[in-house]
Amino acid sequence: QVRLVESGGGAVQPGGSLRLSCTASGFTLGYYIITWFRQAPGKELEWVSVIISGGGTLSYADSVSGRFTISRDNVKNPLYLQMNSLRPEETAVYYCVKSIGLPGELWGEGTQVTVSS
């Protein structure tokens, strides 16, 4: 069964850190473009970061650049999103997505991140 599962979310105080994981089953994660999105309550989906297959190209939204880092240990599982200096406005459900806008697009169910004192 082909699926993506996000994990690592939780509650953290402002300024804190979390590391999200994106784990794939049924395919090799590292062969695909993997994108992180987030959706805050009552707001539109927001692009966060992307890693091109092989990890040679990384890109970040301006709002997270310098604080978030996308990485992987190898082409297999998992893919990580290290999030530092978190802000309350970054409370959202975070999703990893395979091949966004392409054939075979696949979304995970998301993981909740809550930043609050």
C-alpha positions in Angstrom: 0.0 0.0 0.0 1.4 3.4 -1.0 1.1 6.0 1.7 2.9 8.8 3.5 2.8 9.3 7.2 3.8 12.4 9.1 4.9 12.2 12.7 6.7 14.3 15.3 4.2 17.0 15.9 3.1 18.1 19.3 2.9 21.1 21.6 5.9 23.4 22.1 6.5 26.8 23.6 7.5 29.7 21.5 11.1 29.6 20.6 11.1 25.8 20.9 11.9 23.1 18.4 10.3 20.1 16.8 11.5 17.6 14.2 8.8 16.3 11.9 9.3 13.0 10.0 7.7 11.9 6.8 7.7 8.2 6.2 6.7 6.4 3.1 5.5 2.9 2.5 5.2 1.3 -0.9 7.8 3.5 -2.6 11.3 4.9 -2.1 10.9 8.4 -0.7 14.2 9.8 -2.0 13.3 9.2 -5.7 10.6 11.9 -5.6 10.0 15.6 -5.0 8.7 15.9 -1.5 7.1 19.1 -0.3 6.1 20.3 3.1 2.9 22.3 3.5 1.1 23.6 6.6 -2.4 24.8 7.2 -3.2 27.0 10.2 -6.8 27.1 11.6 -9.0 29.2 9.3 -6.2 29.9 6.8 -5.1 28.7 3.4 -2.6 26.0 2.8 1.0 27.4 2.9 4.0 26.0 1.2 6.9 25.5 3.6 9.8 23.6 2.0 10.7 21.2 -0.8 13.4 18.7 -1.5 14.1 17.5 -5.0 14.8 13.8 -5.5 18.3 13.0 -4.4 18.4 15.9 -2.0 20.5 18.1 -4.3 18.0 21.0 -4.3 16.3 22.4 -1.2 14.1 25.4 -1.0 12.2 27.2 1.8 9.5 29.7 2.2 10.9 33.1 3.3 9.0 32.9 6.5 10.9 29.8 7.7 14.2 30.2 6.0 17.1 30.0 8.5 14.9 28.3 11.1 13.6 25.2 9.3 15.8 22.5 7.7 14.7 19.7 5.5 16.9 16.6 5.4 17.1 12.9 4.9 19.6 10.2 5.9 19.4 8.4 2.6 17.0 7.8 -0.2 14.8 5.7 1.9 13.0 6.7 5.0 12.4 9.0 6.6 12.5 12.6 5.5 12.8 15.2 8.3 11.8 18.8 8.8 13.7 20.3 11.7 11.8 23.3 13.0 13.6 25.8 15.3 12.6 29.0 16.9 8.9 28.2 16.5 6.4 31.0 16.6 2.7 30.9 17.8 1.5 31.7 14.3 3.2 28.5 13.0 0.6 26.5 14.8 -0.8 24.3 12.0 -1.2 20.9 10.6 1.9 20.0 8.7 1.7 17.8 5.6 4.3 16.1 3.5 3.4 15.6 -0.1 4.9 13.4 -2.8 5.1 14.7 -6.4 2.9 17.8 -5.8 1.0 18.7 -9.1 2.3 15.6 -10.8 1.0 12.2 -11.6 1.1 10.1 -8.5 0.6 13.0 -6.1 0.2 11.7 -2.6 -0.6 13.5 0.7 -0.1 12.3 4.2 -2.8 12.8 6.8 -0.8 15.5 8.6 0.6 16.1 12.0 -0.5 18.8 14.4 2.0 21.4 15.6 0.9 23.7 18.4 3.1 26.6 19.5 1.8 28.2 22.6 3.0 29.4 26.0 
